[in-house]
Amino acid sequence: MVKYFLGQSVLRSSWDQVFAAFWQRYPNPYSKHVLTEDIVHREVTPDQKLLSRRLLTKTNRMPRWAERLFPANVAHSVYILEDSVVDPQNQTMTTFTWNINHARLMVVEERCVYRVNSDNSGWTEIRREAWVSSSLFGVSRAVQEFGLARFKSNVTKTMKGFEYILAKLQGEAPSKTLVETAKEAKEKAKETALAATEKAKDLASKAATKQQQQQQQQYV
């Protein structure tokens, strides 16, 4: 079984403002659980869509009952990949995120679509879907319930963080156009992509090493 979540949110800011704020969300007072973010890939397609992939590191505190099931050396951080597609012509932005470690314990997949609000063109609506699953025999339902509750809590923090950043941007110079933003981002991505890729490889290697250690401990 998979726990499913569907939610609708509205930000009282234009789609252009929300698009600009999306890339400036971290840090903010409500995102202390977000430790790092790195751009792994970014490109502008021939039809002027902006494609991005980011690697984020977030804290992953387990409930006490779950800590008893796993060795003390299990990483307490979760590595998350975020793919996004920005379509300026139709004024939509679609993101898809999922965790790449702790997958045996729990996988949380999220899909968000940002578009102009149908009732107020100066506002932005967000359709958010999530799927929470676990392959742990015997406790998968409890893990999924915990994961869904934490996800809902993080959504609240995400929206507050969004509103905080949007408030900071109000009154400043008009946001740069998508083409200008994409051009600057592409140049920056060239500088950071290699470092981010190496970091991702290192994180994956460490996760694999820890998994091997855990497997070895099971046979000791």
C-alpha positions as CSV (number, residue, x, y, z in Angstrom):
1,M,0.0,0.0,0.0
2,V,1.1,3.6,-0.7
3,K,-0.1,6.7,1.2
4,Y,-1.3,9.4,-1.1
5,F,-1.6,13.1,-0.5
6,L,-3.3,15.8,-2.6
7,G,-3.3,19.4,-1.6
8,Q,-4.0,22.8,-3.1
9,S,-2.3,26.0,-2.0
10,V,-2.5,29.6,-3.1
11,L,0.2,32.3,-2.9
12,R,-1.0,35.8,-3.2
13,S,1.8,36.7,-5.6
14,S,2.1,36.6,-9.4
15,W,3.5,33.6,-11.2
16,D,6.7,35.5,-12.2
17,Q,7.3,36.5,-8.5
18,V,6.8,32.9,-7.3
19,F,9.1,31.6,-10.0
20,A,11.8,34.1,-8.9
21,A,11.3,33.3,-5.3
22,F,11.4,29.5,-5.9
23,W,15.2,29.7,-6.6
24,Q,15.8,31.9,-3.5
25,R,13.9,30.0,-0.9
26,Y,16.9,28.8,1.0
27,P,17.8,29.8,3.6
28,N,14.8,31.1,5.4
29,P,13.6,30.8,9.1
30,Y,11.3,27.9,8.2
31,S,13.9,25.8,6.4
32,K,16.4,24.9,9.1
33,H,15.9,21.2,8.1
34,V,17.4,22.0,4.6
35,L,21.2,21.8,5.0
36,T,22.5,22.2,1.4
37,E,21.4,22.6,-2.2
38,D,23.5,22.1,-5.4
39,I,22.6,22.5,-9.0
40,V,23.5,19.2,-10.8
41,H,22.2,20.1,-14.2
42,R,20.5,23.0,-16.0
43,E,19.6,23.8,-19.6
44,V,17.3,25.8,-21.7
45,T,15.5,23.8,-24.4
46,P,15.0,25.0,-28.0
47,D,11.4,25.9,-27.0
48,Q,12.6,28.0,-24.1
49,K,11.8,25.7,-21.3
50,L,14.1,25.7,-18.3
51,L,15.1,22.2,-17.1
52,S,16.9,21.9,-13.8
53,R,18.1,19.1,-11.5
54,R,19.2,19.9,-7.9
55,L,20.6,17.9,-5.1
56,L,19.4,18.8,-1.6
57,T,20.4,17.6,1.8
58,K,17.9,17.6,4.6
59,T,17.8,16.4,8.2
60,N,16.0,13.1,8.7
61,R,15.3,12.6,12.4
62,M,13.7,9.3,13.0
63,P,11.0,8.6,15.6
64,R,12.2,6.9,18.7
65,W,10.5,3.6,17.8
66,A,12.2,3.6,14.4
67,E,15.7,4.3,15.9
68,R,15.5,1.0,17.8
69,L,15.2,-0.8,14.4
70,F,18.3,0.7,12.9
71,P,22.0,0.9,13.9
72,A,23.2,4.1,15.6
73,N,25.5,4.9,12.6
74,V,22.6,5.1,10.1
75,A,22.8,8.6,8.5
76,H,20.4,11.1,9.9
77,S,20.4,13.2,6.6
78,V,18.4,12.4,3.5
79,Y,19.6,13.2,0.0
80,I,16.9,14.5,-2.3
81,L,16.8,15.0,-6.1
82,E,14.6,17.6,-7.5
83,D,13.7,17.9,-11.2
84,S,11.9,20.9,-12.5
85,V,10.5,22.1,-15.8
86,V,9.6,25.8,-16.2
87,D,7.3,26.7,-19.2
88,P,7.2,30.5,-19.4
89,Q,4.9,30.5,-22.4
90,N,2.1,28.7,-20.5
91,Q,3.3,30.0,-17.1
92,T,3.7,26.7,-15.4
93,M,6.4,25.2,-13.3
94,T,6.4,21.5,-12.5
95,T,8.7,19.9,-9.9
96,F,9.3,16.3,-9.0
97,T,11.3,15.3,-5.9
98,W,12.3,12.0,-4.4
99,N,14.8,10.7,-1.8
100,I,17.8,8.7,-3.0
101,N,18.9,7.2,0.3
102,H,16.9,5.5,3.1
103,A,14.8,4.0,0.3
104,R,14.3,0.8,2.2
105,L,12.9,2.6,5.1
106,M,10.7,5.0,3.2
107,V,10.4,6.7,-0.2
108,V,8.6,10.0,-0.5
109,E,7.8,11.2,-4.0
110,E,6.3,14.7,-4.6
111,R,5.0,16.4,-7.6
112,C,4.0,20.1,-7.7
113,V,2.5,22.2,-10.4
114,Y,2.6,26.0,-10.1
115,R,0.3,27.9,-12.4
116,V,-1.6,31.2,-12.5
117,N,-4.7,31.1,-10.2
118,S,-7.9,30.6,-12.2
119,D,-9.8,33.2,-10.1
120,N,-7.1,35.8,-9.8
121,S,-4.4,36.3,-12.4
122,G,-2.2,38.1,-9.8
123,W,-2.0,35.0,-7.6
124,T,-0.3,31.6,-8.1
125,E,-1.9,28.2,-7.2
126,I,0.0,25.1,-6.3
127,R,-1.3,21.6,-6.9
128,R,0.8,19.2,-4.7
129,E,0.7,15.4,-4.8
130,A,2.8,13.0,-2.8
131,W,3.3,9.2,-2.5
132,V,4.7,7.7,0.7
133,S,5.8,4.1,0.6
134,S,7.9,1.7,2.7
135,S,9.2,-1.8,2.1
136,L,9.9,-2.6,5.8
137,F,8.1,-5.9,6.6
138,G,5.8,-5.7,9.6
139,V,6.0,-1.9,10.2
140,S,5.5,-0.4,6.8
141,R,2.1,1.0,7.7
142,A,3.5,2.8,10.8
143,V,6.4,4.2,8.7
144,Q,4.0,5.4,6.0
145,E,1.8,7.1,8.6
146,F,4.8,8.8,10.1
147,G,6.1,9.8,6.7
148,L,2.8,11.3,5.7
149,A,2.5,13.3,8.9
150,R,6.0,14.6,8.5
151,F,5.4,15.5,4.9
152,K,2.3,17.6,5.9
153,S,4.3,19.4,8.5
154,N,7.0,20.2,6.0
155,V,4.5,21.5,3.5
156,T,3.4,24.0,6.1
157,K,7.0,25.1,6.6
158,T,7.5,25.3,2.9
159,M,4.5,27.6,2.4
160,K,5.6,29.8,5.3
161,G,9.1,30.0,3.9
162,F,7.7,30.9,0.4
163,E,5.7,33.7,1.9
164,Y,8.7,34.9,3.9
165,I,10.9,35.2,0.8
166,L,8.1,36.7,-1.3
167,A,7.6,39.4,1.4
168,K,11.4,40.2,1.3
169,L,11.2,40.5,-2.5
170,Q,8.3,43.0,-2.4
171,G,9.2,46.5,-3.1
172,E,12.5,45.6,-4.8
173,A,13.3,46.1,-8.5
174,P,11.2,44.1,-10.9
175,S,12.2,40.4,-11.3
176,K,14.5,39.5,-14.1
177,T,13.0,37.9,-17.2
178,L,13.1,34.1,-17.5
179,V,15.7,34.4,-20.4
180,E,18.0,36.6,-18.2
181,T,17.6,34.3,-15.2
182,A,18.2,31.2,-17.3
183,K,21.3,32.8,-18.9
184,E,22.8,33.7,-15.6
185,A,21.8,30.3,-14.1
186,K,23.4,28.5,-17.0
187,E,26.7,30.3,-16.5
188,K,26.6,29.5,-12.8
189,A,25.6,26.0,-13.5
190,K,28.8,25.5,-15.6
191,E,30.9,26.5,-12.6
192,T,29.0,24.4,-10.0
193,A,27.8,21.3,-12.0
194,L,31.1,19.5,-11.8
195,A,31.5,20.1,-8.1
196,A,27.9,19.2,-7.4
197,T,28.3,16.0,-9.5
198,E,31.4,15.0,-7.5
199,K,29.6,15.7,-4.3
200,A,26.7,13.6,-5.4
201,K,29.0,10.7,-6.2
202,D,30.7,11.1,-2.9
203,L,27.4,11.0,-1.0
204,A,26.3,8.0,-2.9
205,S,29.6,6.2,-2.2
206,K,29.3,7.0,1.5
207,A,25.7,5.7,1.5
208,A,26.7,2.5,-0.2
209,T,29.6,2.0,2.2
210,K,27.3,2.5,5.2
211,Q,24.8,0.0,3.7
212,Q,27.6,-2.5,3.3
213,Q,28.7,-2.0,6.9
214,Q,25.1,-2.5,8.0
215,Q,24.8,-5.7,6.0
216,Q,28.1,-7.0,7.5
217,Q,26.9,-6.2,11.0
218,Q,23.8,-8.3,10.4
219,Y,26.0,-11.4,9.8
220,V,28.3,-10.7,12.7
